[in-house]
Amino acid sequence: MNKYKKLVSDTAVFAVGSFGAKFLSFFLVRLYTGVMNEAEYGQADLIYQTINVLYPLLTLAAADAVIRFGLDKGYSKTKVYSSALFVTIIGCGVFALASPVLNTIPEFFGLTLYIYAACMFSCGRQITAHFVRARNQVKLFALDGILATLTTVIGNVVFLVGLQMGVKGYVLSIICSDILSILFLSIVGSTYKYINFRGIASTLLHMVKYSLPLVPTYILWWVTSASDRWFVIGLVGETENGIYSAAYKIPTLLLMFTTLFFQAWQMSVIENKDDSDIKEYYSKVWRIYSSLLFVGACGLILICKPLTYILVDTNGKDFGESYRFAAILIVAMVFQCSCQFLTSIYNVKKRSVNACLTALAAAGTNVLLNALLIPRMGVLGAAVATAASYFICFLVRIIDTRRYIKFSSNAVKIIIGTVLATVAAAICYTAPAHSMLIILAITLLAVVINLRAVIDTVKKILRPEKLTR
């Protein structure tokens, strides 16, 4: 099987196994906005974002190192997994001593124990799940995603609907899901057999050297993606933050699809990093990836308003207007997904410092624009700041990464796609007469412009392999 077909095959496995799980998780927004008001939903989202930013701090981004070194035949999988667990145990121990600080934050008061438990088990699940991927057990990884989502749904029904525990119930459902996921992967995937802390010093050193610069990178990405919530709370209010948090859910559909692909792509580029045609491989995959991103963005903006009213409980609440900000955040998500794709080059070349520096450009832009725009424009300012910061990071990364792998950047179509998606988002926000028809025309134009890239790539994948003599 050639690498194109294997990439498609692995992506299909992740899609079949993870799409249902992610799709079901996406529709939980209706449940959350139904049982929580705007302020409570905003608080729950802040906790979730905080757990995400604490994870790389506690593990020193060990999950990334597990993928990079676990797929490398030059390293023992036992030492890779054990090294990652060792770092995680130390990190969670330190956090146990420092966790009371969380109680000083008004939004987290009384939730310290819940947040600590959620962080600890989330770290364990991330490390274990990534190790399963590093062993090429993609079907098991995908199945775990389905089971994790189902247990989360059950937990939400029990704790949120049945026991009416509010934000505490939301966090408890996450904790229970992660515990069950760790047990499932440990038993079915036999990951416990790879735990042996003897002689891990050398592997541990290599992994930490690689992953340590990724810690500030994760923090900077958190600043870019989540700090705007704190700005909105401080400068506008908690109710507006709840609306803004709801607006983020539809754009994550785009990230959901690209993540399914990226999981397979990340494995593929590491496995084929020494191939002579690696530049051509990147160029062809980037061409279709970027094309589908812009087509998907325009299409998502087209259905943004009706989808919001389907997914969000608007009965007596202000969540309904979130679609206007969602359209702008969809444009932001295009460039976040593009930055994610370019991260694979840094992973292959072990340039984690470059990943950190380019993320710094996004975070700096985001903080500056949040401070300038939110006092004047409210929630709209936060959405614009996010879109601008991801765009800046994308520009910096596509210039920087091509120093290591000089793939074709497809600049003309990127510019056209950016203009089309931005115009569609602006029309969705301002809602002039016949706005749906205008966005539909833009979407069809995006399809026509990018259709050739899709057709060429399909031909490449379906082309029979030549036998070598």
C-alpha positions as a Markdown table, in Angstrom:
| # | Residue | x | y | z |
|---|---|---|---|---|
| 1 | Met | 0.0 | 0.0 | 0.0 |
| 2 | Asn | 1.5 | 3.4 | -1.0 |
| 3 | Lys | 1.6 | 6.2 | 1.6 |
| 4 | Tyr | -1.3 | 8.1 | 0.1 |
| 5 | Lys | -3.6 | 5.0 | 0.3 |
| 6 | Lys | -2.4 | 4.3 | 3.8 |
| 7 | Leu | -3.0 | 7.9 | 4.9 |
| 8 | Val | -6.6 | 7.6 | 3.5 |
| 9 | Ser | -7.0 | 4.2 | 5.2 |
| 10 | Asp | -5.8 | 5.4 | 8.6 |
| 11 | Thr | -7.9 | 8.6 | 8.3 |
| 12 | Ala | -11.0 | 6.4 | 7.5 |
| 13 | Val | -10.3 | 4.3 | 10.6 |
| 14 | Phe | -10.1 | 7.4 | 12.8 |
| 15 | Ala | -13.2 | 8.8 | 11.1 |
| 16 | Val | -15.3 | 5.7 | 11.5 |
| 17 | Gly | -14.2 | 5.2 | 15.1 |
| 18 | Ser | -14.1 | 8.8 | 16.2 |
| 19 | Phe | -16.7 | 10.7 | 14.1 |
| 20 | Gly | -19.7 | 9.3 | 15.9 |
| 21 | Ala | -18.1 | 10.0 | 19.2 |
| 22 | Lys | -17.1 | 13.6 | 18.3 |
| 23 | Phe | -20.5 | 14.2 | 16.6 |
| 24 | Leu | -22.4 | 13.1 | 19.7 |
| 25 | Ser | -20.1 | 15.2 | 21.9 |
| 26 | Phe | -20.9 | 18.2 | 19.6 |
| 27 | Phe | -24.6 | 17.8 | 20.2 |
| 28 | Leu | -24.1 | 17.8 | 24.0 |
| 29 | Val | -24.1 | 21.6 | 23.6 |
| 30 | Arg | -27.9 | 21.4 | 23.5 |
| 31 | Leu | -27.9 | 19.6 | 26.8 |
| 32 | Tyr | -25.4 | 22.0 | 28.4 |
| 33 | Thr | -27.2 | 25.1 | 27.3 |
| 34 | Gly | -30.5 | 23.6 | 28.4 |
| 35 | Val | -29.6 | 22.8 | 32.0 |
| 36 | Met | -27.2 | 25.7 | 32.6 |
| 37 | Asn | -27.7 | 29.4 | 32.1 |
| 38 | Glu | -25.3 | 31.6 | 30.2 |
| 39 | Ala | -23.0 | 32.3 | 33.3 |
| 40 | Glu | -22.9 | 28.6 | 34.4 |
| 41 | Tyr | -22.1 | 27.5 | 30.8 |
| 42 | Gly | -19.3 | 30.0 | 30.6 |
| 43 | Gln | -17.9 | 28.8 | 33.9 |
| 44 | Ala | -18.0 | 25.2 | 32.8 |
| 45 | Asp | -16.2 | 26.1 | 29.6 |
| 46 | Leu | -13.5 | 28.0 | 31.5 |
| 47 | Ile | -12.9 | 24.9 | 33.6 |
| 48 | Tyr | -12.6 | 22.8 | 30.5 |
| 49 | Gln | -10.1 | 25.2 | 29.0 |
| 50 | Thr | -8.1 | 25.4 | 32.2 |
| 51 | Ile | -7.8 | 21.6 | 32.3 |
| 52 | Asn | -6.5 | 21.7 | 28.7 |
| 53 | Val | -3.8 | 24.2 | 29.6 |
| 54 | Leu | -2.8 | 22.4 | 32.8 |
| 55 | Tyr | -2.3 | 19.1 | 31.0 |
| 56 | Pro | 1.0 | 20.1 | 29.1 |
| 57 | Leu | 2.3 | 21.7 | 32.3 |
| 58 | Leu | 1.8 | 18.6 | 34.4 |
| 59 | Thr | 3.2 | 16.2 | 31.8 |
| 60 | Leu | 5.7 | 18.5 | 30.0 |
| 61 | Ala | 3.8 | 17.7 | 26.8 |
| 62 | Ala | 4.8 | 14.1 | 27.1 |
| 63 | Ala | 2.0 | 12.8 | 24.9 |
| 64 | Asp | 3.6 | 14.6 | 21.9 |
| 65 | Ala | 6.9 | 12.9 | 22.7 |
| 66 | Val | 5.1 | 9.5 | 23.0 |
| 67 | Ile | 4.0 | 9.8 | 19.4 |
| 68 | Arg | 7.3 | 11.2 | 18.1 |
| 69 | Phe | 9.5 | 8.6 | 19.8 |
| 70 | Gly | 7.0 | 5.8 | 20.0 |
| 71 | Leu | 6.8 | 5.6 | 16.2 |
| 72 | Asp | 10.6 | 5.8 | 15.9 |
| 73 | Lys | 12.1 | 2.3 | 15.6 |
| 74 | Gly | 15.2 | 3.5 | 17.3 |
| 75 | Tyr | 13.5 | 3.7 | 20.7 |
| 76 | Ser | 12.1 | 1.1 | 23.1 |
| 77 | Lys | 8.3 | 1.4 | 23.4 |
| 78 | Thr | 8.5 | 0.3 | 27.0 |
| 79 | Lys | 11.0 | 3.1 | 27.8 |
| 80 | Val | 9.0 | 5.7 | 25.9 |
| 81 | Tyr | 5.7 | 4.9 | 27.7 |
| 82 | Ser | 7.4 | 4.5 | 31.1 |
| 83 | Ser | 9.2 | 7.8 | 30.7 |
| 84 | Ala | 6.0 | 9.6 | 29.9 |
| 85 | Leu | 4.2 | 8.1 | 32.9 |
| 86 | Phe | 7.2 | 9.0 | 35.2 |
| 87 | Val | 7.0 | 12.7 | 34.2 |
| 88 | Thr | 3.2 | 12.6 | 34.6 |
| 89 | Ile | 3.4 | 11.2 | 38.1 |
| 90 | Ile | 5.9 | 13.8 | 39.2 |
| 91 | Gly | 3.8 | 16.6 | 37.6 |
| 92 | Cys | 0.6 | 15.5 | 39.3 |
| 93 | Gly | 2.4 | 15.3 | 42.6 |
| 94 | Val | 3.6 | 18.9 | 42.4 |
| 95 | Phe | 0.2 | 20.0 | 41.3 |
| 96 | Ala | -1.4 | 18.4 | 44.4 |
| 97 | Leu | 0.7 | 20.7 | 46.5 |
| 98 | Ala | -0.1 | 23.8 | 44.5 |
| 99 | Ser | -3.8 | 23.1 | 43.7 |
| 100 | Pro | -5.2 | 25.1 | 46.6 |
| 101 | Val | -4.3 | 28.2 | 44.7 |
| 102 | Leu | -7.2 | 27.5 | 42.4 |
| 103 | Asn | -9.6 | 28.2 | 45.2 |
| 104 | Thr | -8.5 | 31.8 | 45.2 |
| 105 | Ile | -10.0 | 32.2 | 41.7 |
| 106 | Pro | -13.7 | 33.2 | 42.1 |
| 107 | Glu | -14.9 | 31.1 | 39.1 |
| 108 | Phe | -13.1 | 28.0 | 40.6 |
| 109 | Phe | -14.1 | 28.4 | 44.3 |
| 110 | Gly | -15.2 | 25.2 | 45.8 |
| 111 | Leu | -14.1 | 23.2 | 42.8 |
| 112 | Thr | -10.4 | 22.6 | 43.5 |
| 113 | Leu | -10.7 | 18.9 | 44.2 |
| 114 | Tyr | -12.9 | 18.3 | 41.1 |
| 115 | Ile | -10.4 | 20.2 | 38.8 |
| 116 | Tyr | -7.4 | 18.4 | 40.3 |
| 117 | Ala | -9.0 | 15.0 | 39.7 |
| 118 | Ala | -10.0 | 16.0 | 36.2 |
| 119 | Cys | -6.5 | 17.1 | 35.4 |
| 120 | Met | -4.9 | 14.0 | 36.8 |
| 121 | Phe | -7.0 | 11.5 | 35.0 |
| 122 | Ser | -7.0 | 13.5 | 31.8 |
| 123 | Cys | -3.2 | 13.4 | 31.8 |
| 124 | Gly | -3.3 | 9.6 | 32.3 |
| 125 | Arg | -5.7 | 9.1 | 29.5 |
| 126 | Gln | -3.8 | 11.4 | 27.1 |
| 127 | Ile | -0.5 | 9.5 | 27.7 |
| 128 | Thr | -2.1 | 6.1 | 27.4 |
| 129 | Ala | -4.2 | 6.9 | 24.3 |
| 130 | His | -1.2 | 8.4 | 22.5 |
| 131 | Phe | 0.8 | 5.3 | 23.3 |
| 132 | Val | -1.8 | 3.1 | 21.7 |
| 133 | Arg | -1.5 | 5.3 | 18.6 |
| 134 | Ala | 2.3 | 5.0 | 18.7 |
| 135 | Arg | 1.9 | 1.2 | 18.6 |
| 136 | Asn | -0.3 | 1.6 | 15.4 |
| 137 | Gln | -3.4 | 0.3 | 17.2 |
| 138 | Val | -5.5 | 2.9 | 15.5 |
| 139 | Lys | -8.7 | 0.8 | 15.7 |
| 140 | Leu | -8.4 | 0.5 | 19.4 |
| 141 | Phe | -7.7 | 4.2 | 19.7 |
| 142 | Ala | -10.8 | 5.0 | 17.7 |
| 143 | Leu | -12.9 | 2.5 | 19.7 |
| 144 | Asp | -11.8 | 4.2 | 22.9 |
| 145 | Gly | -13.0 | 7.5 | 21.5 |
| 146 | Ile | -16.5 | 6.1 | 21.0 |
| 147 | Leu | -16.6 | 4.5 | 24.5 |
| 148 | Ala | -15.2 | 7.7 | 26.1 |
| 149 | Thr | -18.0 | 9.8 | 24.6 |
| 150 | Leu | -20.7 | 7.3 | 25.5 |
| 151 | Thr | -19.5 | 7.3 | 29.1 |
| 152 | Thr | -19.4 | 11.1 | 29.1 |
| 153 | Val | -23.0 | 11.2 | 27.8 |
| 154 | Ile | -24.1 | 8.8 | 30.5 |
| 155 | Gly | -22.3 | 10.9 | 33.1 |
| 156 | Asn | -24.0 | 14.1 | 31.9 |
| 157 | Val | -27.4 | 12.5 | 32.0 |
| 158 | Val | -26.8 | 11.2 | 35.6 |
| 159 | Phe | -25.0 | 14.2 | 37.1 |
| 160 | Leu | -26.6 | 17.1 | 35.1 |
| 161 | Val | -30.1 | 16.0 | 34.4 |
| 162 | Gly | -30.7 | 13.4 | 37.1 |
| 163 | Leu | -28.8 | 14.8 | 40.1 |
| 164 | Gln | -28.9 | 18.4 | 38.8 |
| 165 | Met | -25.3 | 19.0 | 40.0 |
| 166 | Gly | -24.6 | 21.8 | 37.5 |
| 167 | Val | -21.0 | 22.7 | 36.9 |
| 168 | Lys | -19.8 | 20.0 | 39.4 |
| 169 | Gly | -21.7 | 17.4 | 37.5 |
| 170 | Tyr | -20.1 | 18.6 | 34.2 |
| 171 | Val | -16.6 | 18.0 | 35.7 |
| 172 | Leu | -17.6 | 14.7 | 37.3 |
| 173 | Ser | -18.7 | 13.3 | 33.9 |
| 174 | Ile | -15.3 | 14.1 | 32.5 |
| 175 | Ile | -13.5 | 12.5 | 35.4 |
| 176 | Cys | -15.5 | 9.3 | 35.2 |
| 177 | Ser | -15.1 | 9.0 | 31.5 |
| 178 | Asp | -11.3 | 9.4 | 31.7 |
| 179 | Ile | -11.0 | 6.8 | 34.5 |
| 180 | Leu | -13.0 | 4.2 | 32.4 |
| 181 | Ser | -10.9 | 5.0 | 29.3 |
| 182 | Ile | -7.6 | 4.4 | 31.1 |
| 183 | Leu | -8.9 | 1.1 | 32.5 |
| 184 | Phe | -10.2 | 0.0 | 29.0 |
| 185 | Leu | -6.9 | 0.9 | 27.2 |
| 186 | Ser | -4.8 | -0.7 | 30.0 |
| 187 | Ile | -6.8 | -4.0 | 29.8 |
| 188 | Val | -7.6 | -4.4 | 26.1 |
| 189 | Gly | -4.4 | -2.7 | 24.9 |
| 190 | Ser | -2.2 | -4.4 | 27.5 |
| 191 | Thr | -0.4 | -1.1 | 28.1 |
| 192 | Tyr | 0.4 | -2.1 | 31.7 |
| 193 | Lys | 2.9 | -4.6 | 30.3 |
| 194 | Tyr | 5.0 | -1.7 | 29.0 |
| 195 | Ile | 5.5 | -0.1 | 32.4 |
| 196 | Asn | 9.1 | -0.5 | 33.7 |
| 197 | Phe | 10.9 | 2.4 | 35.1 |
| 198 | Arg | 14.4 | 0.8 | 35.0 |
| 199 | Gly | 16.9 | 2.2 | 32.6 |
| 200 | Ile | 14.7 | 5.0 | 31.3 |
| 201 | Ala | 17.1 | 7.8 | 32.0 |
| 202 | Ser | 18.4 | 8.2 | 28.4 |
| 203 | Thr | 15.1 | 8.0 | 26.7 |
| 204 | Leu | 13.5 | 10.3 | 29.3 |
| 205 | Leu | 16.2 | 12.9 | 28.6 |
| 206 | His | 15.6 | 12.8 | 24.8 |
| 207 | Met | 11.9 | 13.0 | 25.3 |
| 208 | Val | 12.0 | 15.9 | 27.7 |
| 209 | Lys | 14.5 | 17.7 | 25.5 |
| 210 | Tyr | 12.0 | 17.4 | 22.6 |
| 211 | Ser | 8.8 | 18.1 | 24.6 |
| 212 | Leu | 9.9 | 20.8 | 27.0 |
| 213 | Pro | 9.7 | 23.7 | 24.4 |
| 214 | Leu | 6.2 | 22.5 | 23.6 |
| 215 | Val | 5.0 | 23.4 | 27.1 |
| 216 | Pro | 5.2 | 27.2 | 26.5 |
| 217 | Thr | 3.8 | 26.4 | 23.0 |
| 218 | Tyr | 0.7 | 24.9 | 24.6 |
| 219 | Ile | 0.3 | 27.8 | 27.0 |
| 220 | Leu | 0.6 | 30.2 | 24.2 |
| 221 | Trp | -2.0 | 28.4 | 22.2 |
| 222 | Trp | -4.2 | 28.5 | 25.3 |
| 223 | Val | -3.7 | 32.3 | 25.4 |
| 224 | Thr | -4.7 | 32.5 | 21.8 |
| 225 | Ser | -7.8 | 30.3 | 22.1 |
| 226 | Ala | -9.0 | 30.8 | 25.6 |
| 227 | Ser | -7.7 | 34.0 | 27.1 |
| 228 | Asp | -10.4 | 36.0 | 25.3 |
| 229 | Arg | -12.9 | 34.4 | 27.6 |
| 230 | Trp | -11.2 | 36.1 | 30.6 |
| 231 | Phe | -11.1 | 39.4 | 28.7 |
| 232 | Val | -14.8 | 39.1 | 27.9 |
| 233 | Ile | -15.7 | 38.3 | 31.6 |
| 234 | Gly | -13.6 | 41.1 | 32.9 |
| 235 | Leu | -14.5 | 43.8 | 30.3 |
| 236 | Val | -18.1 | 42.8 | 29.3 |
| 237 | Gly | -19.6 | 40.2 | 31.6 |
| 238 | Glu | -20.2 | 36.6 | 32.4 |
| 239 | Thr | -23.4 | 36.4 | 30.4 |
| 240 | Glu | -21.6 | 37.6 | 27.3 |
| 241 | Asn | -18.9 | 35.0 | 27.9 |
| 242 | Gly | -21.5 | 32.3 | 27.9 |
| 243 | Ile | -22.7 | 33.5 | 24.5 |
| 244 | Tyr | -19.2 | 33.7 | 23.2 |
| 245 | Ser | -18.4 | 30.1 | 24.5 |
| 246 | Ala | -21.5 | 28.9 | 22.7 |
| 247 | Ala | -20.4 | 30.6 | 19.5 |
| 248 | Tyr | -17.2 | 28.6 | 19.6 |
| 249 | Lys | -19.0 | 25.2 | 19.3 |
| 250 | Ile | -19.9 | 25.4 | 15.6 |
| 251 | Pro | -16.4 | 26.4 | 14.4 |
| 252 | Thr | -15.1 | 23.4 | 16.3 |
| 253 | Leu | -16.9 | 21.2 | 13.7 |
| 254 | Leu | -14.1 | 22.2 | 11.2 |
| 255 | Leu | -11.4 | 21.3 | 13.8 |
| 256 | Met | -13.2 | 18.1 | 14.5 |
| 257 | Phe | -12.9 | 16.9 | 10.9 |
| 258 | Thr | -9.3 | 18.1 | 10.5 |
| 259 | Thr | -8.2 | 16.4 | 13.8 |
| 260 | Leu | -9.4 | 13.1 | 12.4 |
| 261 | Phe | -7.1 | 13.6 | 9.5 |
| 262 | Phe | -4.2 | 15.0 | 11.5 |
| 263 | Gln | -4.1 | 11.9 | 13.7 |
| 264 | Ala | -3.3 | 9.8 | 10.6 |
| 265 | Trp | -1.2 | 12.5 | 9.0 |
| 266 | Gln | 1.0 | 12.9 | 12.1 |
| 267 | Met | 1.8 | 9.2 | 12.0 |
| 268 | Ser | 2.3 | 9.1 | 8.2 |
| 269 | Val | 4.9 | 11.9 | 8.1 |
| 270 | Ile | 7.0 | 10.4 | 10.9 |
| 271 | Glu | 6.9 | 7.0 | 9.2 |
| 272 | Asn | 7.9 | 8.5 | 5.8 |
| 273 | Lys | 10.2 | 11.2 | 7.0 |
| 274 | Asp | 13.2 | 9.9 | 5.1 |
| 275 | Asp | 11.5 | 9.3 | 1.7 |
| 276 | Ser | 13.1 | 11.1 | -1.3 |
| 277 | Asp | 9.7 | 12.5 | -2.4 |
| 278 | Ile | 8.7 | 14.0 | 0.9 |
| 279 | Lys | 8.4 | 17.5 | -0.7 |
| 280 | Glu | 6.0 | 16.2 | -3.3 |
| 281 | Tyr | 4.1 | 14.3 | -0.6 |
| 282 | Tyr | 3.6 | 17.5 | 1.5 |
| 283 | Ser | 2.7 | 19.6 | -1.5 |
| 284 | Lys | 0.0 | 17.2 | -2.7 |
| 285 | Val | -1.6 | 16.7 | 0.7 |
| 286 | Trp | -1.4 | 20.4 | 1.6 |
| 287 | Arg | -3.1 | 21.2 | -1.7 |
| 288 | Ile | -6.2 | 19.2 | -1.0 |
| 289 | Tyr | -6.2 | 19.9 | 2.8 |
| 290 | Ser | -6.2 | 23.7 | 2.3 |
| 291 | Ser | -8.8 | 23.4 | -0.5 |
| 292 | Leu | -11.2 | 21.4 | 1.6 |
| 293 | Leu | -10.7 | 23.8 | 4.5 |
| 294 | Phe | -11.9 | 26.8 | 2.6 |
| 295 | Val | -14.8 | 25.0 | 1.0 |
| 296 | Gly | -15.8 | 23.6 | 4.4 |
| 297 | Ala | -15.5 | 27.0 | 6.0 |
| 298 | Cys | -17.8 | 28.7 | 3.5 |
| 299 | Gly | -20.3 | 25.8 | 3.7 |
| 300 | Leu | -20.3 | 26.0 | 7.5 |
| 301 | Ile | -20.9 | 29.7 | 7.5 |
| 302 | Leu | -23.8 | 29.1 | 5.1 |
| 303 | Ile | -25.6 | 26.9 | 7.6 |
| 304 | Cys | -24.3 | 28.7 | 10.7 |
| 305 | Lys | -27.5 | 30.4 | 11.7 |
| 306 | Pro | -30.0 | 27.4 | 11.4 |
| 307 | Leu | -27.4 | 25.1 | 12.9 |
| 308 | Thr | -27.1 | 27.3 | 16.0 |
| 309 | Tyr | -30.9 | 27.2 | 16.6 |
| 310 | Ile | -30.7 | 23.4 | 16.3 |
| 311 | Leu | -27.8 | 22.9 | 18.6 |
| 312 | Val | -28.3 | 25.6 | 21.2 |
| 313 | Asp | -31.2 | 26.0 | 23.6 |
| 314 | Thr | -32.5 | 29.6 | 22.9 |
| 315 | Asn | -35.7 | 29.3 | 24.9 |
| 316 | Gly | -35.6 | 32.5 | 27.1 |
| 317 | Lys | -31.9 | 32.9 | 26.7 |
| 318 | Asp | -29.5 | 34.9 | 24.6 |
| 319 | Phe | -27.6 | 32.0 | 23.0 |
| 320 | Gly | -29.3 | 32.5 | 19.7 |
| 321 | Glu | -27.2 | 35.5 | 18.6 |
| 322 | Ser | -24.0 | 33.5 | 19.0 |
| 323 | Tyr | -24.2 | 32.5 | 15.3 |
| 324 | Arg | -23.0 | 36.0 | 14.3 |
| 325 | Phe | -19.7 | 35.5 | 16.2 |
| 326 | Ala | -19.5 | 31.9 | 15.2 |
| 327 | Ala | -19.1 | 32.9 | 11.5 |
| 328 | Ile | -16.0 | 34.9 | 12.3 |
| 329 | Leu | -14.6 | 32.2 | 14.5 |
| 330 | Ile | -15.0 | 29.7 | 11.6 |
| 331 | Val | -12.5 | 31.9 | 9.6 |
| 332 | Ala | -10.2 | 31.8 | 12.7 |
| 333 | Met | -10.6 | 28.0 | 12.7 |
| 334 | Val | -9.4 | 27.7 | 9.1 |
| 335 | Phe | -6.0 | 29.2 | 10.1 |
| 336 | Gln | -5.8 | 27.2 | 13.4 |
| 337 | Cys | -6.3 | 24.0 | 11.3 |
| 338 | Ser | -3.6 | 25.2 | 8.9 |
| 339 | Cys | -1.2 | 25.9 | 11.7 |
| 340 | Gln | -2.0 | 22.4 | 13.0 |
| 341 | Phe | -1.0 | 20.9 | 9.6 |
| 342 | Leu | 2.3 | 22.8 | 9.6 |
| 343 | Thr | 3.1 | 21.6 | 13.1 |
| 344 | Ser | 3.8 | 18.2 | 11.5 |
| 345 | Ile | 6.9 | 19.6 | 9.9 |
| 346 | Tyr | 8.2 | 20.8 | 13.3 |
| 347 | Asn | 7.5 | 17.4 | 14.7 |
| 348 | Val | 9.4 | 15.5 | 12.0 |
| 349 | Lys | 12.4 | 17.9 | 12.1 |
| 350 | Lys | 12.2 | 18.0 | 16.0 |
| 351 | Arg | 12.0 | 21.8 | 15.8 |
| 352 | Ser | 9.8 | 22.3 | 18.9 |
| 353 | Val | 11.4 | 25.6 | 19.6 |
| 354 | Asn | 10.2 | 27.0 | 16.3 |
| 355 | Ala | 6.7 | 25.8 | 17.2 |
| 356 | Cys | 7.0 | 27.8 | 20.4 |
| 357 | Leu | 8.2 | 31.0 | 18.8 |
| 358 | Thr | 5.5 | 31.0 | 16.1 |
| 359 | Ala | 2.8 | 30.4 | 18.7 |
| 360 | Leu | 4.2 | 33.4 | 20.5 |
| 361 | Ala | 3.3 | 35.5 | 17.5 |
| 362 | Ala | -0.3 | 34.4 | 17.8 |
| 363 | Ala | -0.5 | 34.8 | 21.5 |
| 364 | Gly | 1.0 | 38.3 | 21.5 |
| 365 | Thr | -1.4 | 39.4 | 18.7 |
| 366 | Asn | -4.3 | 38.0 | 20.5 |
| 367 | Val | -3.7 | 39.7 | 23.9 |
| 368 | Leu | -3.0 | 43.0 | 22.2 |
| 369 | Leu | -6.1 | 42.9 | 20.0 |
| 370 | Asn | -8.3 | 41.7 | 22.9 |
| 371 | Ala | -7.2 | 44.6 | 25.0 |
| 372 | Leu | -7.9 | 47.1 | 22.2 |
| 373 | Leu | -11.0 | 45.7 | 20.6 |
| 374 | Ile | -13.2 | 44.1 | 23.4 |
| 375 | Pro | -13.7 | 47.4 | 25.2 |
| 376 | Arg | -14.9 | 49.0 | 21.9 |
| 377 | Met | -16.6 | 46.1 | 20.2 |
| 378 | Gly | -17.5 | 43.6 | 22.9 |
| 379 | Val | -17.8 | 39.9 | 21.9 |
| 380 | Leu | -17.2 | 40.9 | 18.3 |
| 381 | Gly | -13.8 | 42.2 | 19.2 |
| 382 | Ala | -12.8 | 38.9 | 20.8 |
| 383 | Ala | -13.8 | 37.0 | 17.7 |
| 384 | Val | -11.9 | 39.4 | 15.4 |
| 385 | Ala | -8.8 | 39.2 | 17.7 |
| 386 | Thr | -8.9 | 35.4 | 17.6 |
| 387 | Ala | -9.2 | 35.3 | 13.8 |
| 388 | Ala | -6.3 | 37.8 | 13.3 |
| 389 | Ser | -4.0 | 36.0 | 15.7 |
| 390 | Tyr | -4.4 | 32.6 | 14.0 |
| 391 | Phe | -3.9 | 34.3 | 10.6 |
| 392 | Ile | -0.6 | 35.9 | 11.8 |
| 393 | Cys | 0.6 | 32.6 | 13.1 |
| 394 | Phe | -0.2 | 30.9 | 9.9 |
| 395 | Leu | 1.8 | 33.5 | 7.8 |
| 396 | Val | 4.8 | 33.1 | 10.1 |
| 397 | Arg | 4.6 | 29.3 | 10.1 |
| 398 | Ile | 4.2 | 28.8 | 6.4 |
| 399 | Ile | 7.3 | 30.9 | 5.8 |
| 400 | Asp | 9.3 | 29.2 | 8.5 |
| 401 | Thr | 8.4 | 25.6 | 7.8 |
| 402 | Arg | 9.3 | 25.8 | 4.2 |
| 403 | Arg | 12.9 | 26.3 | 5.3 |
| 404 | Tyr | 12.9 | 22.7 | 6.3 |
| 405 | Ile | 10.6 | 21.1 | 3.7 |
| 406 | Lys | 10.2 | 23.3 | 0.7 |
| 407 | Phe | 6.7 | 22.2 | -0.3 |
| 408 | Ser | 4.4 | 24.2 | -2.7 |
| 409 | Ser | 2.4 | 26.7 | -0.6 |
| 410 | Asn | -0.4 | 27.2 | -3.1 |
| 411 | Ala | -0.4 | 30.9 | -2.3 |
| 412 | Val | -2.9 | 32.2 | -4.9 |
| 413 | Lys | -5.6 | 29.8 | -3.8 |
| 414 | Ile | -4.9 | 30.6 | -0.2 |
| 415 | Ile | -5.4 | 34.3 | -0.8 |
| 416 | Ile | -8.6 | 33.7 | -2.8 |
| 417 | Gly | -10.0 | 31.3 | -0.2 |
| 418 | Thr | -9.2 | 33.7 | 2.6 |
| 419 | Val | -11.1 | 36.5 | 0.8 |
| 420 | Leu | -14.1 | 34.4 | 0.1 |
| 421 | Ala | -14.4 | 33.0 | 3.7 |
| 422 | Thr | -13.9 | 36.5 | 5.2 |
| 423 | Val | -16.5 | 38.1 | 3.0 |
| 424 | Ala | -19.0 | 35.2 | 3.8 |
| 425 | Ala | -18.4 | 35.7 | 7.5 |
| 426 | Ala | -18.9 | 39.5 | 7.3 |
| 427 | Ile | -22.2 | 38.9 | 5.4 |
| 428 | Cys | -23.4 | 36.4 | 8.0 |
| 429 | Tyr | -22.6 | 38.8 | 10.8 |
| 430 | Thr | -24.2 | 41.9 | 9.3 |
| 431 | Ala | -27.1 | 39.8 | 7.8 |
| 432 | Pro | -28.1 | 42.1 | 4.8 |
| 433 | Ala | -31.0 | 41.3 | 2.5 |
| 434 | His | -30.6 | 37.9 | 0.7 |
| 435 | Ser | -27.6 | 37.1 | 2.8 |
| 436 | Met | -28.1 | 33.3 | 2.5 |
| 437 | Leu | -28.2 | 33.5 | -1.3 |
| 438 | Ile | -25.0 | 35.6 | -1.3 |
| 439 | Ile | -23.2 | 33.1 | 1.0 |
| 440 | Leu | -24.5 | 30.2 | -1.1 |
| 441 | Ala | -23.0 | 31.9 | -4.3 |
| 442 | Ile | -19.6 | 32.3 | -2.4 |
| 443 | Thr | -19.7 | 28.7 | -1.3 |
| 444 | Leu | -20.3 | 27.5 | -4.9 |
| 445 | Leu | -17.5 | 29.7 | -6.2 |
| 446 | Ala | -15.2 | 28.1 | -3.5 |
| 447 | Val | -16.2 | 24.6 | -4.7 |
| 448 | Val | -15.5 | 25.5 | -8.4 |
| 449 | Ile | -12.1 | 27.0 | -7.6 |
| 450 | Asn | -10.9 | 24.1 | -5.5 |
| 451 | Leu | -12.6 | 21.2 | -7.3 |
| 452 | Arg | -9.5 | 20.4 | -9.5 |
| 453 | Ala | -7.3 | 19.8 | -6.4 |
| 454 | Val | -9.8 | 17.3 | -5.0 |
| 455 | Ile | -10.1 | 15.4 | -8.4 |
| 456 | Asp | -6.3 | 15.3 | -8.9 |
| 457 | Thr | -5.7 | 13.9 | -5.4 |
| 458 | Val | -8.4 | 11.2 | -5.8 |
| 459 | Lys | -6.8 | 10.1 | -9.1 |
| 460 | Lys | -3.4 | 10.0 | -7.3 |
| 461 | Ile | -4.9 | 7.7 | -4.6 |
| 462 | Leu | -6.7 | 5.4 | -7.0 |
| 463 | Arg | -3.9 | 5.1 | -9.5 |
| 464 | Pro | -2.6 | 1.5 | -9.6 |
| 465 | Glu | 0.8 | 1.0 | -8.0 |
| 466 | Lys | 3.6 | 0.3 | -10.5 |
| 467 | Leu | 5.5 | -2.9 | -9.9 |
| 468 | Thr | 9.2 | -2.4 | -9.6 |
| 469 | Arg | 11.6 | -4.8 | -11.3 |
